[in-house]
Amino acid sequence: MTRAPRQTVNLADRYGEEPMPWSRAATALGTGSLGPAVPCFLGTVRPDGRPHSAGVGVAELDGHLYFTSGPETRKSRNLAANPACTLSLRLDGIDLVLEGKAHRVTDRPTLDQVASTFAEGGWPAEVAGDAITAPYSAQSAGPPPWHLYRLTVHTAFGVGLREPHGASRWRF
């Protein structure tokens, strides 16, 4: 997430805190595969309007966030009907919630680059056709191959977990 926000709103002004700069969140997010030590939860909306949340693995590559999901999983079916979603992460020193839209990625160059990024992070991902495969994944991912999704973020919320504390909303 290398884009600069077009707006920053201080959500902790009443506590005398300064707005958090986006750079704090971007630095905590880093680049590459986030790995299993970073809790990441994808929030989607079922066709009947009920919410759904599931853990996902996330990779950052060239300013974009990617995750995988089995084609028959609830999260993939939800995204097919409505791409609006959230991604919630507990990063080093900051909780981050990203709101946006997720779209399936099928072009081979991006698949290759993201699979390589996941592999460098410890998950032995490879490309299979227009999807990702590996010897294993999360039990909730369904069987391989898995669809690859790119999250386009329009709003982010961050809460500082240590000094300097703060809470901010960023719009992109």
N, C-alpha and C positions, 0 to 999 in steps of 0.2 A: 504494500500500500504506500506507494511513493507520491501519490497525488496530494497536493496541498488543499486543505479545506477552503471553501469560499466563505464560510461563516463559522465562528466559534462563539458559543454561549456558555457563560460561567453558571453552572448549576449549584455551586457551593458559595455563592456570594454572601448569603445570610450567615455563613460561618466565618466570614472574613478571609476566605481562601481566594487566591488568584486563579484565573482561568488556567487550566492545564494546556500546555502547547501540544499540538498534534504530534510533534516530534517525540514526545514521551511515549505515546501509544505506538507509533511507528517503530521506534527503537526496540520496545518490548516485543513487538510482533516479529521483528527481524526478517530474515530471508530463509528460504529453504523449507524443508519439512519440519513441522513443529514437533513431531514425535509424540509418543504415548504419554510422556510426562506432563504435557500441556492439555488440560481438559478443554474440549471443544464440543459444543452442542449446537446442532442445527435445529432451528424451529421452523416448522412449515404449517400450513393450514389445510385441513382435510376438506373435501368437497362440501361437507355439511357445515363447515365453519368452525369445527372443533380444532383446537391446537394439537400439534404433535411435536415431540422433541426427541432427538436421538443423537448419541455421540458419533462424531465423525473424525477422521484424520484430515489434517489440513496442511497444504503446502503453499508457500508464497513463492512466486516466480515472476520476475519482471514487473512488479507492482500489482500483480493480480493474486487472488486467493482461489485455491482449487480444493475440491473434495470429491470423493467417489461414493457411489451408492448403487446397489444392485437394482436392475430394472424393475423387478417386481416388489421391491420394498415399499413400505408406506411412504417414506420420504420421497422416493422417486415418483411414485404415482401422484403424490401431492404436488410436486414441482411441475409435473406435466400439465396439471390442471391450473396451477397458479404458481408462477415462479417467485412470488414475493416470499421472503424468508428472513430469518435472523441467524446470526452466528455469534454465539456467546463463548468467550474465552477467558480463562484465568491465566494471565500472563505474569511475568516477574514484576511485581509492584503495582499492577493495575488490572482491574476487571474491565473487559472491553466487550461491548455489544455492538454488532454491526447489522444494520438493516439494509436490505437491497433486494436484488433479483438474481436468481441462479439460472444459468442456461447451460444446456449440455454442449460439450465440446467434442467434435469428432474429427477435426483436421489432424492429420498425422504428425506434422512438425510439433504442434503443441502437445499432443499425446506423448510423443517421444520425450520432450523436454520435461514434462511433469512426471512421467514415470521415472525418469532419471533422477529427478529431484527427490521423489519419494525413496528411491533406492539408496541414494546418498545418505538419507536420513535413517536408514535401517530397515525399511519395508521393501522387500525385493520385487517391486512392481515392474511389469513389462507391458508392452502394447500387444493387444490381440484384436485384430480388425480395427473397429472404431471404438474400442474400449480398453480398459486396464485389467490385467490379471496378475495374480501372484499365488504362491503356494498356500497362503492363508490371508485372512482379513478378520475384522471384528465379526463375532458370531451373528450380530444383527445385520450384517451387510448383505446376506444372501449369498448364493453361489456365484463364482466368477462366470463370465467377465462382468466388470462393474463399469457403469457409466461415469464419465468425468464431467464435473460441473465447474464453471467459473462464476464466482460471486461478483457482481457489480454493486459496489456499496454506494448508497446515497446519503446515509446518516450513520453516525457512530456516537456511542456514549462511553465515557470512560470515568472510572472511579479510582482515585489513588488509594492504594492499600498501605502506603507508608509515606513519610514526609518527603517532599511537600505533598500533603493531602490535597484533595480537590475533586471536583466532578465537573465535567464539561461535555457539551454536545457539539459535534462537528458536522457540518453539512458540506457535501461535495457536489 
